[in-house]
Amino acid sequence: MVPKAIREIPTYGAWGIHASLLPKYAGGAPLVWAIIEGEKETGITLFKMDSGVDDGDIIEQRNFPIASTDTIKEVYDKATLASKKVLSTVFSKNYILNFKKQDKVLDL
């Protein structure tokens, strides 16, 4: 957890990337859990850090498929590629920053 005093130093707060489409699979090992649960799709989330685990407003998300034959390495590779694409998009000159509240009510 990053202390509030540190999170508030940057103008737009401290950001993190989580390997799920938050708020789904917040916490540890989200890609492993997506595979265990038989998900056909998952993704990554760039979010503004808050006081809780994987809490905070969503900046951008990108989804990708999970094939039935994918290994965890292949899913991690897809997450890495999706993360690079999101960062490239967000740090482009034309991106308009818009924070979206996480909807904690999920139909799991």
N, C-alpha and C positions, 0 to 999 in steps of 0.2 A: 504494500500500500504506500502510495506517495502522499506525504503529509500535505495538508491544505495550503500551508505557507509556501511550499514549493510549487504546487499545482497552480497557484495564483500568480506566479512570477511572469509567465508568458502572457502577452496581451489576450490571446484566445485560449488560454488554459493549456494544460498538459494533455497530450493525446496518446492513445494506445491503439494497437491493432489486436483484435481478438479473432481467433479462427472459428467463428460461427456467425450466424446471422442473429446477433443479439436482439432480444434478450434470450432466445433459445440457446441452450447449452452454455450458459454463463458458468464460469468456474473452470476447473481443471480438465484437461484431456478432451476438449470438445470434439475434435476430429475422430478420436477413438470412439466416443459415445455415439456420434452420428453413424459410424459404421456398425457398431453393436446394435443400434436401434433400427438398422435397415433403411436408413434415409437414402433416397435417390438423389438428393441434392443438399448441399450445404453452402457455406460461403465464408466471407470474412467481413468484419466490421471495423471501420475506423471510428473511434469514439473519443469524446472528451472525458477524461478521467474525473471521477467523483469519489466520494468517501467509501463506497462499497466495492465489492468484487465485481469487476466488469460493469459497474454502474456508470451512468453518465450519458449525456446526449449523443446521439448518433450523428456522425458527419457524413459518412458514405458507406454503402455496402455493395458487395459484388458476390453473386452466387456462381456456383459451378456444379456440374453433375458428379455424382459418385457412381461409377460403373460397378456392377456386381463382381467384376474381376479385379477391381482396384485393390492394391495393397495400401497399407498406411503410408508408405513412402510416396506412392503415386498421389494420394490425397494431399499429403503435405506439400508436394511439388505444385499441385493445383492451387493450394492456398497461398503459396509463395508467389506464384504468378499473378493471382488475383490481387494480392497485397501490392505488388509492384504497379499494377494497372491503376489501382485506386489512388496510390500516392502520386503517380504521374498525372492523373486527372485533377486531383485536389490542388496540386502545386502548379497547375497550368495557369497562364495569365487570365484566362476567361472564366475560371471557376468562381462561382458565387457561394461563399461560405454560409451554410444554413444549418443550425443545430436543431435536431429533431428529438423530442423526448422519447425514451424507450417506453414501449407499451408492455408493462410487466404482467398483464393479464393475458395468458396464453391458453389456447385450447390444445393441451398436450394429449 
